Amino acid sequence: MGAQSAADPNDRRALELAEQGNGLLGIGRPDDAWRCFEEAVSLGSPCAPAHNGLGVIESARGNVHAAISHFRAALNDDPFSAGVASNLGYALAETGDLVAAVEHLQRAISLEPRNPRHYRLLLLIAPETLEAGQLDTLEQLSHDTFRLSKQERIELHFALGRTFDRKGRIDEAFAQFVLGNQEKRTDVAYDEERTLRFMASLPKILRSEFLDELRGCGNTSRRPIFIFGMPRSGSTLVEHILAAHPDVIGAGELGIFSKLANELPPIRATTPAETVKSSIGDLGRRYLAETESLSHGSPHVVDKTLLNFVLAPLINAALPNARLIYVRRDPVDTCWSCYTTLCSDNLAFTWDLGELGRYYRAHETLMETWKSILPRDRFLEVRYEDVVENLEAEARRLVAFCGLPWVPQCLDFHSGEGTVRTASLGQVRRPIYRDAIGSANRYRKHAHVLIAALQTPT
């Protein structure tokens, strides 16, 4: 807490509530944590942990500007908190304020030079701003890892991997990525067999005959635009091309549709047809209700929840006028980019090259089925490489597919003021670039496990 005193009873109570909130947040109870943080703030005492906790929750909910307000309040209460400075810096980067983001991340590094997280975030946002001395410090930490926590070691390995990659030290970079992924993989109980079996079963459930029976039961709103595919496939680029249009809001990765779909009552062979239709219709209505506030009056809202590809036919049944955009990229480049990025915990298949390759193959097989049954005027496949090589033609195709008039600002997507929520948020603020095409080629000698997995039939 820095210089903050806990002598006052309110101060002590605020700190107790903040600690309780952080404990609840750590066990996955953000709503209960929120109540603790709010009560702590209501006491009127300076309490950086409470404001920081509120900022973390708002950020997780996609409310980046609200998160920034809380992080600023936390930093005002405790100007020497490196963690808060780091959180604020990353949130500012998501809004496009890269200058202020770098300033706060550099501040975090100066306050806490042995915390690898600050370096990793800065490497994601503006790697050119890391100074030679800071890179030396980062490399020295690799000789002192026994003093670091497990999470700090994971952060260090990914940061060093990116650093060595930029220096062309490919073997050393690969070794660091392996260490980081191995440590991360032990944190999760990813059941590969169950996951692949579930994906393989979906075409038998969401078969074309079943979907034909659901025609007409969904909500006819044209507001939603869904973008999905594998992580690191170029989906953020596509989202920002569309979000540059004045009639479109980019809402990022919402996760709402799958949450609502999981709440549906079980559908069995004996379930009456009218009951099924009612459930699917309700699914569409509930999705629209939960995303209403995100539109801000705009005719269209983009939902870039990547793993929605699994439920594409169900989305079409519940929201038959929604546009579905599937973004794909070279398989090796896609998987390699996943492996060299510290992905979120819901992407547990990304931390092992074999598991990653097999998941990609299962996703590809599933998408081939969906392409054969989804209406052609509601489903569009976009190749990342095509967008990079011919931006205007692909941007016009995207805009036309969504039923929108062409506007030139869709070519100036990198100048937009919208929030960017992606591991490549520094890159998407740049004009179109070709560096990522063939990015895995330098690692081909290390990629044999991945390539073999990609070739394994599912």
N, C-alpha and C positions, 0 to 999 in steps of 0.2 A: 504493500500500500504506500510505499514511499514515506513521505513526511507526515501523512495523515495520522492524527491522534485518535485513540479509541477511549479517551478518558470520560467523555460525555456519555451518559446512558444511551442516548439516541444513536450515537456513533457506534457503541458496542452492539446495540440491537441491529443496526443496519448491516454491520459486518457479519453478524451471526446469520441473518437472513440471506445475505449474499453467498456465504459459504454453503448454506442449505440449498440455495438455488443452483449453485455450481455442482453440488452433489447430485441433485435431481437431473440436471442437464447431462451429467456423465452417465446416467443409467437410462437415458432415452425418454425422459419425461419433461419435454420442453414447456408444456402448458402449466404444469405445477411449478416448474422453475420460474416461469414468467411471473406468476403470482408472488413468489418470494422476492424477486428482483423489484417488482413494482412497489411492494410494501416497503422494501428497504429505501427506495428513492423517495417515497411519500413522507418519510420521517424528516426530510429536509437536511440531513447530514451529508457531507461530502462522502460519496461511496463509489469509487471508481469500479470495483468489481461488479456492482449491481448494474451500473450503466453499461459496462462492457458485456455483461451477460445478456442484457436486453438487446444490445447491438448484434451479438452472435445469433440470437434467435430471429431477429428481424432479417438478418442476412440470409439465414437458412430458409426463411419464408419467401425470399425474393424481394423483400422491401429494402432495397439497398440504401435509398436516401434516408429512410428512417433509421437504418443501422448507423449510417454516418453521423447522424445527430447524436445518437447515444455514445458512439465512440468519441466524438468531440467532447461531450460532457464528461466522459470518463477521463480523458486526457487533461481536461481542465481541473478535475479533482486530483489527479495524480500525474503531473507532467513528466515523471521519470519512469513511467510504466512502458517498457519496451514492447510488451505484448499488445497493449492498446494501440501504441503507435503503429505497430505492424498490421493490426486488424484494420485500422483506419486507412493506412496506405493501400492495402489491397482493395478495400471497398471503394476508395477514390479511383483506383485504376479501372474498376468495373464501370464507373460512370464516364470514363474517358479523360479524367483529369490526371494525366500521367506525370505532369511536372510535380504536382502536390503529392502524388503517390510515391514518387521516388524520394522526395524530401522526407516523408514520414518513415519510409523503409530504411533510408540511410540513418535517420535518427534512431530507429530501433537497433540497427547494427552497432551504432556508436555506444548505445546504452547497454547492449547485451552482445558483445562481439563473439561470444562462444555459442550462440544459439543459431544452428544451421537453418532454421525455418525462415528467418529474415532474409538470408542470402538466397534461398530457393525461390522465394516470392519475387525478389528483385530480379533474379535471373529470368523468371517468366515474363516480367513486365518490361524491363529495360536492361538487358544483360550488359549493354555497352557502358552502363553507368557504374558497374562494379570496378573499383580501383585495384591496381596491382597488389597493393598491400592487403586489401581485403581478400583477394583471391589466395594470397599466401596464407593468411589466417585460416581460411577455409580448408586449404590443403593440409595445414599443420594439425587441424582437428582430426584428420583421418589417422593420425598416429597416437591419438589420445582418446579413442572411442570408448574405453572402459569407464570413463568419467561421464559419459552421456547416457541419457535414458534411451529406451528402445525407440520411442518416437523421434527423438533427436537424431539417433543413428540413421533412421529411415530418411529423415529430411536431409541429413548430410550426404548420404549415398546418392540421392537424386540430384542434389545441388552439385556435387563433384562430377557426376555423370555429365551434366549439362556443361560444366566448366571444361572438362577434358574434351568433350565433343567439339566445343567451339575452338579449342586449340588444335584439333586434328589428332588428338591422342586417342585413337579409336579403341585400341585394346584396353587401355585404362578406363575409358568411359564405359565400355561394355561391362567390365568387371564391377564397376560401381553400381550400374543398373541392376546387375544380377544380385548383388548384396542387398540393395534396397528392396527389390521385389521379393527376395527370399524372406527377409524379415517381415515385410508387410503380409505376405501370404500366411504366415503362422498366426496372424491376428484374427483370421476369419475361418469359419467352418463352411467352405464352399463345397456343395455336393454336386460335383460335375455330372455324375451319372443321372441324378434326378433332374437336373436342369436340362440336359440334352434329351432325356426321355420325354419331359414335358413339351419341349419345342417340337419334337417329332410327332407327338400326339395331337397337336393343334389342328392340322388339316383334317383329321378324322372327326373333330368336333365342329369346327367352323367350315364345314364342307359347303360347296356351292348350293346344294339342294336346301340345306338348312337356312342359308342366307336368303335364298329366293323366297322362302316362307315368311321372312321378316320384312320384306319390302313393304314400305308404307307405314311402318310402326314408329319410325324414328322422328326426331325433331328436324324440321326443314330449314333451320337457321343456316345462313351462309357465312356467319361470322368466323367460325374456327378454320384455321389453317394449321395442319399438323406437319411438322418436319421430323423425320426419324431416320434411324440407321445405326450403324456402329459408331461408338465414340471415336473421335479423331478422324472423321470421314469428310469433314468440310461442311458440316451442318450449320455451324455458326456463320460461316461466310454466306450461305444461302439465306439464312434468317435475316442477316443484315442487309442484303440486297433488297429483300421484300420490305423490311422495316423502314427502309429509306423512303418508301412510298407514303404519301400523306394520309392514305386511307388504311394504313396497316400499323399495328402496334406489335412489337416483338416482346413477348412475355417471358422468354427463356424456358427453362426446364421446369414444368409445373408439377408433374407427377400426379395430377388430379384424376385423369381418366382411369388409370390402372387402379388407383385407390377405390374409386367408385365401383369399378368392375368387380373388384374383390369383395365388395359388400353385397353383390347380387345374391339372391337365394340360389341354391344349387339348381341347375337345369338338367333334368334327367329325361330319358326316353319317354317316361310316363307323364311328364309335366304337360298339362294342357297347353295347346298352341296359344290361346288367348292370354294365358298367364305369362308365357315367354314373351309375347309381343308387348305386354304391359310393362314387364321388367326392362326390356330394351328401350322402350319409349321413355320410361322414367330415368334410365341411365343418361340419355341425351339431355333431358330437361335439367337434371341435377348438374351435369357438367356445365351447361350454359349458365345456370344460376351461380355456380361457384366461380366462374370466370368473368361474370358480368362486370365486377368492379375493376378488372384489369383493362377493360376496353377504353375507358376514359372517353366514351362517345365515339370511338373509331369503329368503322364498319367491320374491320377484320382484326383478329388477334391470332398471333402465331404462337403455337405451343410446340416447343422444341424438346419434348421429352424423348430422348433417343430410343429407349427400349419400348416405346409404343409400337414399334414395328411388329412386335409379337402379337398385338391385338388389332392390327390394321383392318381386318374384315369386320370385327365387332364395332370399331369406330364408324365404319361406313354404314353399318346397320343402324346404329344409334343416332348418327348425324349424317344422313345421306348426301347432304349438300356441302359438307366439309371437304376441303381439298387436302389430299394426302400426298406429301412429297417425300420420296425416298432418296436419300443422298448416299452415294457409294464412291469409294476411292480404291485405288490399287490395294489388293488384300495385304501384301507384305508391308507396304507403306503404312496402311491403317493400323495393322497390328503392332508394327514396330513403334509407331507414335504412341500407342496405348502403353506399351511396355516401358517406354522411356519417360513417361509422364506419371506422376503420382496421382492416380485416378481416385475418385471417391469410393467410399466403402460399398456402395451398391453395385459397383462394377468389379466384383471379386474375381471374375474370370480373367482379368487383365494382368495378374501378377505371376503367371507361369506361362512360358512360351508355348508349351504343348496344349495346355488348357485354353489359352487364347486362340490358337490356331483352330482347334476343334470347335470352339464356340463360333468363330467366324464362319466355318463351313456349315454349321447347323443353321446359323442366321441366313446364310446365302441360299441354302436349300429351302428354308421356309419362305423366303421372299420370292423364289421362283414359283412356288405354289400360289402365293397371294397375287402375284402379277397376272396369273391366268384366270383369276376369278373376280378381281376388283374392276369396277367400271372404268373404262379408259378415260372418260371425261372427268373422273374424280381422283385418278391416281397418276402421278408423274414420277419417273425415275430421272435423277440428275447425277451426272458424273462430275466429281470434283475437278478432274483434269480438264474436262470440256469447259467448265466455268473459267478456269485459269487461262486457258488458251484462247477462248473467244467470249470474253465477258459480256459484251453487249448482246450478242445473239442469244446466249443462255439467259441473261437477265430479262430480255424481251419475252423469251419462252416462258419463264417463270411468272412474269406479270400477267401475260395473256392467259395462262392456265388458271390463274386465280380470278379471272374475269375482271381485271382492272385495266384502266387506260394507262398507256405508257407515259412515264415521266422521267426525264433525264437524270434526276437526282438519284435514281436507283444505281447509277454507275459511280456515284460519289458516296457509296455506303460507308466508307471509312471515316467520313467527316461527321457522321450522325451523332446526335447527343444521347441516344438510347443507351441503356445499360448492357454491358457485355458480361456474360457469365460463362466463361470457358477457360480452360487451362492455357489457351493461346490468346488471351485477351490483349496482350501487347501487339501481336501480329495482326489481329483483325482491325486494329486502328491504322494499319498501313494500307496504301493502295495495293491492288492486286500484285502478287509476286509469285514466282515459279520455283522458289527454293525447295518447297516441300515435295515436289514431284520427284520421285526416285530417291527420296531422302534416306531410305533404308539400304541403298546400294553399297554404301561404305561398310555396312555391317554384314554383308552377305556371308562371309566366312563364319560368322557367329550365329547365323540364323537357320542352321540346318534343322534344328528341332522344330522351329516354327514352320518352315517350309514343308517338312514331312507331315506335320499336323494339318496344314492347310490342304494337303492332298489326300487326307484320309477320308474315305466315304463316310457319310453320316446315316 
